[in-house]
Amino acid sequence: MPRRIIAVLLLAGAARAAAPPPKDELVFVAGTARPPAAISSSDLRRIYLGRTTRWPDGRRIVLAVRPAATAAGRIFYDRVAGMSEIDFSRLWLGVLFRGDAETAPRVIRDAADVRRFLDRTPDGLAFLLSSELDPRDSARRPLHIDGRDPGTAGYPYLAPVP
């Protein structure tokens, strides 16, 4: 009997070890004044590159970014911005100098501070990893990107598997 229990425990451990790790994704979340909406990845890129600075209703978009030292930041700079964090900062210096935007994106290090930013900034836009979303927070829903929800096939910002 004890051998069977040990064998079952070993099999259960092997099955758990063989299971693929959960997939993490970069998700974009808007502030409290914005209902969950659909946006294209190209429109999202235009917003983060300072080419689009207002929501469709004319209100100013307030951006937050994460540092490249975070997993979310690395995915963002690689897949959305398509440039390094330094180049992104230089781009925004030009955007501000030309007067194309009123403020640069705020750099926010951790997920809890991103959630506070979104709570305090009704017209804000920020990103988190899907694992950083609070499942108890039904009010904070990720934006649909290119017609896809996070967790569905074809979602464009899947995190690379380490």
ChimeraX attribute file (.defattr): number of C-alpha atoms within 10 A of each C-alpha:
attribute: neighborCount
match mode: 1-to-1
recipient: residues
	/A:1	6
	/A:2	7
	/A:3	8
	/A:4	9
	/A:5	10
	/A:6	11
	/A:7	12
	/A:8	12
	/A:9	12
	/A:10	12
	/A:11	12
	/A:12	12
	/A:13	11
	/A:14	11
	/A:15	11
	/A:16	11
	/A:17	10
	/A:18	9
	/A:19	8
	/A:20	9
	/A:21	10
	/A:22	8
	/A:23	13
	/A:24	19
	/A:25	21
	/A:26	26
	/A:27	27
	/A:28	21
	/A:29	24
	/A:30	25
	/A:31	25
	/A:32	17
	/A:33	12
	/A:34	15
	/A:35	14
	/A:36	17
	/A:37	13
	/A:38	14
	/A:39	15
	/A:40	14
	/A:41	17
	/A:42	12
	/A:43	14
	/A:44	18
	/A:45	17
	/A:46	15
	/A:47	19
	/A:48	24
	/A:49	18
	/A:50	21
	/A:51	14
	/A:52	17
	/A:53	20
	/A:54	15
	/A:55	13
	/A:56	9
	/A:57	6
	/A:58	8
	/A:59	10
	/A:60	16
	/A:61	25
	/A:62	25
	/A:63	24
	/A:64	19
	/A:65	21
	/A:66	25
	/A:67	16
	/A:68	17
	/A:69	10
	/A:70	12
	/A:71	15
	/A:72	25
	/A:73	23
	/A:74	18
	/A:75	21
	/A:76	27
	/A:77	20
	/A:78	13
	/A:79	17
	/A:80	20
	/A:81	18
	/A:82	14
	/A:83	14
	/A:84	14
	/A:85	19
	/A:86	11
	/A:87	13
	/A:88	15
	/A:89	14
	/A:90	11
	/A:91	15
	/A:92	20
	/A:93	14
	/A:94	13
	/A:95	18
	/A:96	14
	/A:97	11
	/A:98	9
	/A:99	10
	/A:100	14
	/A:101	20
	/A:102	13
	/A:103	17
	/A:104	17
	/A:105	21
	/A:106	14
	/A:107	14
	/A:108	16
	/A:109	17
	/A:110	14
	/A:111	19
	/A:112	13
	/A:113	11
	/A:114	24
	/A:115	20
	/A:116	11
	/A:117	20
	/A:118	23
	/A:119	16
	/A:120	12
	/A:121	17
	/A:122	15
	/A:123	19
	/A:124	22
	/A:125	25
	/A:126	25
	/A:127	25
	/A:128	25
	/A:129	19
	/A:130	20
	/A:131	14
	/A:132	18
	/A:133	18
	/A:134	13
	/A:135	11
	/A:136	7
	/A:137	8
	/A:138	7
	/A:139	11
	/A:140	20
	/A:141	18
	/A:142	22
	/A:143	23
	/A:144	19
	/A:145	22
	/A:146	16
	/A:147	13
	/A:148	16
	/A:149	16
	/A:150	21
	/A:151	13
	/A:152	9
	/A:153	9
	/A:154	13
	/A:155	17
	/A:156	18
	/A:157	19
	/A:158	20
	/A:159	18
	/A:160	10
	/A:161	9
	/A:162	4
